[in-house]
Amino acid sequence: MRTNDIIKEIQRLPVSKRFYVVEKTIHSIRTQGDKNIMKKAADALYSDYKSETELTSFTNLDFVDFYEAK
């Protein structure tokens, strides 16, 4: 389906349904944008985490049981 066809179909919907389509579309764009930002950040820091032991020193504790003091 072409973009113009999609727009025409959306215009045929009642206003409440059009708002729903817009909300879902915006949410989808934001979610994808957030994923892209996180991936770029992870890629930018990957070499640092791979080579800098100070950045990963606490990962040795990942599988140690942790109990919160109450």
Backbone bond lengths (Angstrom), bond angles and torsions (degrees), N, CA, C in turn:
res aa  C-N    CA-C-N  psi(-1)  N-CA   C-N-CA  omega(-1)  CA-C   N-CA-C  phi
1 M - - - 1.441 - - 1.534 108.17 -
2 R 1.292 116.79 137.02 1.457 122.14 -179.70 1.523 110.44 -84.37
3 T 1.319 114.96 161.76 1.471 120.96 -178.43 1.517 111.44 -58.83
4 N 1.311 117.57 -43.74 1.468 120.45 179.50 1.522 111.66 -61.50
5 D 1.321 116.77 -38.17 1.466 120.86 178.17 1.528 110.77 -64.87
6 I 1.320 115.69 -41.18 1.469 119.97 179.43 1.520 110.14 -63.59
7 I 1.331 116.37 -44.87 1.464 120.53 179.62 1.526 111.13 -61.40
8 K 1.314 116.88 -42.14 1.469 120.30 178.79 1.527 110.69 -62.50
9 E 1.319 116.41 -41.34 1.467 119.90 179.22 1.526 110.85 -65.19
10 I 1.315 116.55 -40.92 1.463 120.13 178.81 1.520 110.48 -64.15
11 Q 1.305 117.96 -39.21 1.462 121.61 -179.99 1.526 111.99 -64.36
12 R 1.298 117.45 -23.07 1.468 121.03 178.58 1.530 112.35 -79.03
13 L 1.312 116.82 -15.66 1.463 120.92 -178.39 1.522 110.88 -75.16
14 P 1.336 116.66 155.89 1.465 119.40 172.42 1.539 109.03 -65.47
15 V 1.308 115.88 158.51 1.460 121.36 -174.72 1.534 111.63 -56.12
16 S 1.305 117.79 -43.00 1.469 120.48 -178.47 1.533 111.11 -60.70
17 K 1.312 116.96 -39.07 1.469 120.87 178.52 1.529 110.85 -70.44
18 R 1.329 116.40 -35.27 1.466 119.75 177.41 1.524 110.51 -64.55
19 F 1.350 116.02 -42.49 1.461 119.08 176.34 1.530 110.63 -59.47
20 Y 1.318 115.75 -41.31 1.464 120.42 178.89 1.529 110.36 -59.92
21 V 1.318 117.57 -45.46 1.470 121.83 179.31 1.525 110.19 -61.43
22 V 1.326 116.73 -43.77 1.466 120.97 -179.70 1.528 110.26 -63.92
23 E 1.325 117.66 -45.25 1.462 121.37 -179.92 1.525 111.23 -60.88
24 K 1.309 116.39 -45.58 1.468 120.29 179.64 1.524 111.06 -64.77
25 T 1.317 117.01 -38.69 1.460 121.11 179.69 1.524 110.60 -65.61
26 I 1.325 117.12 -46.10 1.460 120.98 179.06 1.526 110.59 -62.49
27 H 1.330 116.38 -43.37 1.470 120.41 177.72 1.536 110.34 -59.42
28 S 1.304 117.46 -43.02 1.454 122.02 179.34 1.529 111.29 -62.20
29 I 1.326 116.39 -42.64 1.470 121.05 179.98 1.532 110.11 -65.19
30 R 1.332 116.62 -44.22 1.471 120.02 179.55 1.521 111.08 -63.91
31 T 1.308 117.14 -43.44 1.460 120.98 -179.78 1.519 110.58 -60.98
32 Q 1.319 116.59 -46.19 1.462 120.50 179.21 1.519 110.79 -64.30
33 G 1.333 116.62 -39.75 1.460 120.62 178.05 1.516 111.63 -62.85
34 D 1.340 116.69 -42.08 1.459 120.91 178.16 1.519 110.91 -62.74
35 K 1.329 116.82 -41.50 1.465 120.47 178.79 1.520 110.80 -63.15
36 N 1.326 116.62 -40.84 1.463 120.07 179.89 1.524 110.98 -65.10
37 I 1.337 116.94 -41.25 1.464 120.76 179.04 1.527 110.35 -63.51
38 M 1.320 116.67 -45.33 1.465 120.68 -179.76 1.525 111.49 -64.10
39 K 1.325 117.15 -39.97 1.460 120.26 179.17 1.521 110.92 -65.74
40 K 1.322 117.14 -42.48 1.469 120.34 178.21 1.523 110.67 -62.32
41 A 1.328 116.82 -41.63 1.463 120.45 179.50 1.526 110.92 -65.35
42 A 1.321 116.70 -43.35 1.461 120.24 179.00 1.525 111.00 -64.76
43 D 1.312 117.09 -41.56 1.470 120.47 178.16 1.528 111.30 -63.96
44 A 1.340 116.17 -39.47 1.465 119.99 -178.79 1.531 111.67 -66.16
45 L 1.327 117.36 -32.41 1.463 120.95 -177.22 1.524 114.18 -97.14
46 Y 1.311 117.80 -4.17 1.464 120.98 -174.44 1.526 112.36 -56.83
47 S 1.314 116.90 -48.47 1.469 119.30 -177.08 1.528 110.90 -65.01
48 D 1.337 117.45 -35.03 1.463 119.84 177.56 1.527 110.91 -63.77
49 Y 1.309 116.67 -46.57 1.465 119.81 -179.41 1.518 112.08 -67.71
50 K 1.306 117.10 -29.60 1.458 120.69 -179.76 1.525 111.14 -72.56
51 S 1.319 116.87 -34.76 1.468 119.69 -173.64 1.535 114.45 -105.04
52 E 1.305 119.30 -22.68 1.469 122.13 -176.73 1.524 110.70 -95.06
53 T 1.320 116.59 108.17 1.467 119.60 -178.29 1.523 112.01 -69.27
54 E 1.327 117.73 -26.82 1.470 119.39 178.78 1.526 111.76 -64.12
55 L 1.309 117.48 -30.11 1.465 120.51 -179.90 1.519 112.55 -76.39
56 T 1.317 117.36 -21.69 1.465 120.02 -176.27 1.525 112.64 -115.16
57 S 1.323 118.55 11.29 1.460 120.46 -175.98 1.530 112.99 -61.21
58 F 1.319 117.95 -33.35 1.464 119.99 -178.72 1.526 113.25 -78.59
59 T 1.315 118.53 -9.91 1.462 119.11 178.26 1.521 111.28 -68.09
60 N 1.330 117.97 -17.36 1.466 120.54 175.36 1.525 110.53 -63.63
61 L 1.314 117.10 -21.95 1.461 121.54 -178.44 1.530 113.12 -91.87
62 D 1.299 117.56 0.59 1.462 120.72 -174.89 1.525 113.87 -56.31
63 F 1.307 118.24 -35.43 1.459 120.19 -175.32 1.529 112.67 -105.71
64 V 1.307 116.67 11.72 1.462 121.23 177.00 1.527 107.70 -85.63
65 D 1.324 116.29 134.81 1.459 119.42 177.86 1.513 109.61 -64.54
66 F 1.310 114.83 137.87 1.467 121.25 -178.78 1.523 107.96 -121.03
67 Y 1.311 114.72 129.08 1.454 119.10 178.18 1.523 108.41 -122.89
68 E 1.298 116.03 125.54 1.453 121.06 -179.40 1.526 109.17 -77.07
69 A 1.342 114.93 133.96 1.461 119.27 176.47 1.522 109.43 -75.33
70 K 1.311 116.60 133.74 1.470 119.75 -178.36 1.490 110.00 -117.95
